[in-house]
Amino acid sequence: MLRSVLIGTGSALPRQAVSNAELAKRVDTSDEWIVERTGITNRYIAAPDETTTTLATEAARKAIEAAGIEAASIDLIILATATPDQTFPASATLVQANLGCRGGIAFDVAAVCSGFLYAVGVADSMLRTGMARRALVIGAETFSRILDWEDRTTCVLFGDGAGAIVLEAQEQGGETQRGILATRLHADGTHNQLLYVDGGPSTTGTVGKLRMKGREVFRHAVVNLAEVLREVLDEAGLSTDDLDWLVPHQANARILDATAKKLNLSPDKVVMTVAQHANTSAASVPLALDQAVRDGRIKVGDLLMLEAMGGGFTWGASLIRV
């Protein structure tokens, strides 16, 4: 069977780290208030010369290096982002030009915090049907550009960054197959006003700022994520006991804890980076994945569940054996 096999990971962060204490100097908040409600202690904020594309390119180069391949062999690039460098063309095409792998497929996916999972699902479908052989899937954001820095309930939650993976179409046989085993994606546009940006090219002609009703988002997140994880496990004929690691969207430590508890999953199996990076939207899952691969927690043969939920609402999960 042809599977999309993970062969490399990479990530990138802006130069400037901003602690809660530093943030409290410019926003009416405190370290205690942020930690108690979110578990976040630090985030990274992009400088003017750091963009979604520059961060995506750095993460991509690291993933390509880890995979031990040439950039020119990449024939599909999908970049998940809600903060592209330009309205058009797609930032994926800028990454493609930076890497020097011209001529293949390159486009952006907009599903906010679930964007990376959506991009993984699309890449997997294209690899398994033969449209490409090697895919670079990236999640990259500069969310600091769309935050209202007067709104302490939202601006303390987010940070900037990028993460990337390389997937390769490979024939897999036997009982223990590597690669993407199952993916499920969902959306429900009736919840638009719970998490959105109040601007856009065809409405206000401006970029707009992020708006969120946190309590309602929290409630939907815990229910939706637990349900989609069970869907994916059922499709693969597996259970939470079979998982080696859950690599979730890093929105809020309380959401991660509640989701793990709802699934009867040990906290020791959950990769958590929200304290260091805050919520980096589409970048958060690949950032966390790369960190856990590079520090040795995730090894070849491990069974991973990736999951995320974001504005829209969109949500999804993907089961991968590395």
MARMI-648628 format. One record per residue (C-alpha): residue number from 1; z negated, x negated, y negated. Coordinates in steps of 0.001 Angstrom, whole numbers, plus 500000, padded with zeros to 6 digits. Last residue first. Layout:
N
k; c3; c1; c2
NUM; Z; X; Y
...
***
This chain:
322
k; c3; c1; c2
322; 487870; 493193; 492467
321; 487536; 496666; 494000
320; 488163; 499179; 491244
319; 487080; 502796; 490686
318; 488190; 504274; 487366
317; 486461; 506796; 485150
316; 487385; 509216; 482383
315; 486539; 510910; 479127
314; 488214; 512338; 476053
313; 486574; 514680; 473561
312; 488479; 514232; 471298
311; 486119; 511467; 470451
310; 484932; 509292; 473306
309; 483719; 509089; 476877
308; 483793; 506075; 479169
307; 483645; 504914; 482782
306; 484365; 501848; 484938
305; 483091; 501936; 488519
304; 483114; 498630; 490325
303; 483216; 497649; 494008
302; 482638; 493938; 494542
301; 485091; 491974; 496708
300; 485588; 489145; 494235
299; 482383; 488711; 492234
298; 480650; 490499; 489364
297; 477309; 488988; 488398
296; 478709; 485514; 487830
295; 478159; 485156; 484087
294; 481922; 485240; 483529
293; 482527; 488437; 485479
292; 479614; 490269; 483833
291; 480750; 489234; 480349
290; 484350; 490212; 481084
289; 483336; 493667; 482282
288; 481108; 494294; 479272
287; 483923; 493416; 476877
286; 486427; 495414; 478983
285; 484195; 498520; 478739
284; 483292; 498137; 475051
283; 486712; 497470; 473553
282; 487812; 501104; 473335
281; 484758; 501926; 471176
280; 482863; 498772; 470165
279; 479460; 500467; 470384
278; 476732; 497870; 469812
277; 477602; 494268; 470805
276; 474312; 492591; 471769
275; 472136; 495587; 472673
274; 475109; 497553; 474031
273; 475777; 494901; 476674
272; 474620; 496797; 479754
271; 476124; 496364; 483231
270; 474463; 498991; 485449
269; 473560; 498083; 489045
268; 469971; 497079; 488213
267; 469517; 500506; 486599
266; 469643; 501914; 490159
265; 471959; 504908; 490519
264; 470505; 508333; 491270
263; 473610; 509808; 489609
262; 471647; 511725; 486955
261; 469415; 508658; 486486
260; 472415; 506395; 485866
259; 473783; 508868; 483291
258; 470421; 509153; 481523
257; 469980; 505373; 481313
256; 473489; 504843; 479967
255; 473113; 507659; 477433
254; 469761; 506214; 476269
253; 471275; 502741; 475912
252; 473892; 504096; 473523
251; 477642; 503740; 473298
250; 478419; 500903; 475717
249; 481149; 502526; 477818
248; 480085; 501950; 481389
247; 480492; 499170; 483955
246; 478728; 500519; 487055
245; 478318; 497791; 489641
244; 478051; 497278; 493403
243; 478938; 500854; 494239
242; 478727; 502042; 497855
241; 475419; 503853; 497314
240; 477090; 505876; 494557
239; 479225; 507491; 497253
238; 482679; 506939; 498760
237; 485603; 509023; 500002
236; 487913; 507619; 497320
235; 488602; 511059; 495841
234; 484903; 511937; 496112
233; 483948; 508746; 494252
232; 486383; 509563; 491449
231; 485156; 513132; 491067
230; 481499; 512021; 491196
229; 482115; 509618; 488335
228; 483874; 512393; 486420
227; 480859; 514696; 486738
226; 478246; 512114; 485682
225; 480347; 511163; 482671
224; 480866; 514748; 481539
223; 477200; 515759; 481765
222; 475723; 512685; 480050
221; 478418; 512579; 477385
220; 478267; 516284; 476497
219; 474578; 516111; 475624
218; 474878; 512832; 473702
217; 477824; 514142; 471668
216; 475801; 517216; 470674
215; 472888; 515079; 469473
214; 475117; 512637; 467624
213; 477116; 514959; 465425
212; 479672; 512392; 464305
211; 481903; 511509; 461367
210; 483989; 508327; 461093
209; 485710; 507685; 457774
208; 489239; 508328; 456538
207; 492422; 506235; 456808
206; 494142; 508000; 453920
205; 497242; 510189; 453584
204; 494935; 513189; 453704
203; 496659; 515187; 456432
202; 499773; 513539; 457915
201; 498632; 509895; 457582
200; 495011; 510464; 458631
199; 491558; 511421; 457426
198; 488118; 512726; 458378
197; 487630; 510596; 461489
196; 486236; 512439; 464510
195; 483233; 513159; 466719
194; 481724; 516653; 466940
193; 484532; 518332; 465001
192; 487129; 517745; 467729
191; 485149; 519538; 470442
190; 487881; 522061; 471281
189; 490159; 519137; 472140
188; 488862; 518800; 475672
187; 490193; 515740; 477499
186; 490055; 514352; 481039
185; 490943; 511270; 483088
184; 490343; 510464; 486781
183; 491112; 507131; 488431
182; 491058; 506008; 492067
181; 491363; 502837; 494156
180; 492366; 500281; 491516
179; 492668; 496925; 493240
178; 491466; 495300; 496434
177; 491724; 497029; 499787
176; 488936; 496834; 502325
175; 490147; 498807; 505368
174; 493378; 496925; 505925
173; 496386; 496507; 503681
172; 497194; 495614; 500079
171; 500599; 494866; 498568
170; 500130; 493560; 495054
169; 500964; 494859; 491569
168; 499117; 492630; 489094
167; 496536; 493671; 486502
166; 495386; 491386; 483693
165; 492300; 492444; 481778
164; 491343; 492482; 478120
163; 488365; 492887; 475801
162; 488116; 493150; 472039
161; 485489; 493282; 469313
160; 484013; 495152; 466354
159; 480695; 496965; 466015
158; 479267; 500471; 465932
157; 475946; 502307; 465998
156; 474350; 501307; 462701
155; 477167; 502952; 460703
154; 476628; 506354; 462315
153; 473172; 507741; 461502
152; 472820; 505383; 458527
151; 475576; 507127; 456596
150; 476096; 505168; 453369
149; 478162; 502535; 455211
148; 480721; 505189; 456103
147; 482534; 503451; 458939
146; 486322; 503206; 459222
145; 486833; 499447; 458709
144; 483720; 498549; 460749
143; 485545; 500071; 463716
142; 487673; 496959; 464095
141; 488707; 497709; 467651
140; 490344; 496242; 470740
139; 490786; 497471; 474320
138; 493474; 495562; 476173
137; 495501; 496036; 479353
136; 497934; 493220; 480194
135; 500170; 494339; 483019
134; 502044; 492379; 485659
133; 504762; 493757; 487913
132; 506263; 496519; 485799
131; 508147; 499800; 486241
130; 507587; 499526; 490007
129; 505917; 502879; 490633
128; 502546; 501278; 491438
127; 502640; 499165; 488293
126; 503485; 502083; 486011
125; 500756; 504315; 487440
124; 498143; 501546; 487213
123; 499128; 500796; 483622
122; 498722; 504454; 482638
121; 495300; 504740; 484276
120; 494110; 501438; 482793
119; 495260; 502562; 479338
118; 493348; 505839; 479673
117; 490252; 503910; 480735
116; 490677; 501559; 477759
115; 491101; 504476; 475383
114; 487949; 506309; 476432
113; 486141; 505160; 473274
112; 489041; 506336; 471086
111; 491871; 507926; 473104
110; 494783; 506343; 471233
109; 497051; 504267; 473483
108; 499277; 501564; 471998
107; 502643; 500282; 473247
106; 504395; 497287; 474785
105; 507026; 497188; 477556
104; 508763; 493881; 478259
103; 511292; 491998; 476146
102; 509088; 489400; 474557
101; 506203; 487467; 476080
100; 505481; 485008; 473276
99; 501759; 485718; 473110
98; 501750; 486444; 469373
97; 504876; 488596; 469720
96; 503287; 490685; 472485
95; 500095; 491018; 470442
94; 502189; 492331; 467546
93; 503943; 494750; 469905
92; 500574; 495991; 471145
91; 499655; 496749; 467523
90; 502131; 499608; 467681
89; 504637; 499702; 464839
88; 503336; 501667; 463042
87; 500264; 503033; 461270
86; 499347; 499368; 460897
85; 496620; 497017; 462152
84; 495483; 499605; 464671
83; 491968; 501103; 464523
82; 491711; 503766; 467237
81; 492673; 501240; 469904
80; 493860; 500913; 473488
79; 496545; 498244; 473804
78; 499000; 498487; 476695
77; 501127; 495433; 477443
76; 503677; 495448; 480295
75; 506013; 492660; 481434
74; 503541; 489769; 481529
73; 505266; 486745; 483124
72; 505829; 485152; 479705
71; 502060; 484792; 479295
70; 502038; 482302; 482168
69; 499506; 482813; 484952
68; 496129; 481436; 485969
67; 494393; 484817; 485788
66; 491564; 483303; 483741
65; 494122; 481892; 481306
64; 495793; 485292; 480979
63; 492417; 486941; 480356
62; 491534; 484325; 477727
61; 494882; 484779; 475981
60; 494431; 488543; 475980
59; 490971; 488345; 474394
58; 492348; 486140; 471611
57; 495355; 488428; 471065
56; 493182; 491540; 470928
55; 490896; 489941; 468330
54; 493877; 488943; 466168
53; 495469; 492378; 466626
52; 492361; 494401; 465752
51; 491974; 492275; 462658
50; 490083; 489173; 461558
49; 491179; 487697; 458215
48; 489034; 490170; 456261
47; 485968; 489324; 458401
46; 485189; 491440; 461467
45; 481631; 492635; 462072
44; 479722; 491802; 465248
43; 476709; 493857; 466410
42; 473026; 493259; 467112
41; 469809; 494933; 468233
40; 471122; 498159; 469781
39; 468865; 500115; 472178
38; 470092; 503354; 470594
37; 467272; 505542; 469292
36; 464268; 503220; 469543
35; 466310; 500110; 468743
34; 467799; 501596; 465560
33; 464538; 502941; 464107
32; 462574; 499775; 464979
31; 465169; 497472; 463387
30; 465039; 499480; 460197
29; 467247; 501826; 458160
28; 468367; 502601; 454626
27; 471448; 500367; 454730
26; 472207; 497067; 452956
25; 469149; 494950; 453793
24; 468578; 496963; 456970
23; 471813; 495520; 458362
22; 470322; 492034; 458282
21; 467252; 493201; 460198
20; 469427; 495059; 462697
19; 471331; 491849; 463366
18; 474865; 491131; 462155
17; 476971; 488582; 464041
16; 479919; 487167; 462098
15; 482670; 485255; 463907
14; 484358; 488328; 465358
13; 484214; 488828; 469122
12; 486750; 488172; 471860
11; 487089; 489048; 475533
10; 488869; 488011; 478716
9; 489464; 489149; 482290
8; 491811; 488042; 485077
7; 493300; 489049; 488447
6; 492509; 492754; 488738
5; 494770; 494229; 491420
4; 497004; 497248; 490830
3; 497710; 498388; 494391
2; 500852; 498781; 496498
1; 500000; 500000; 500000
***
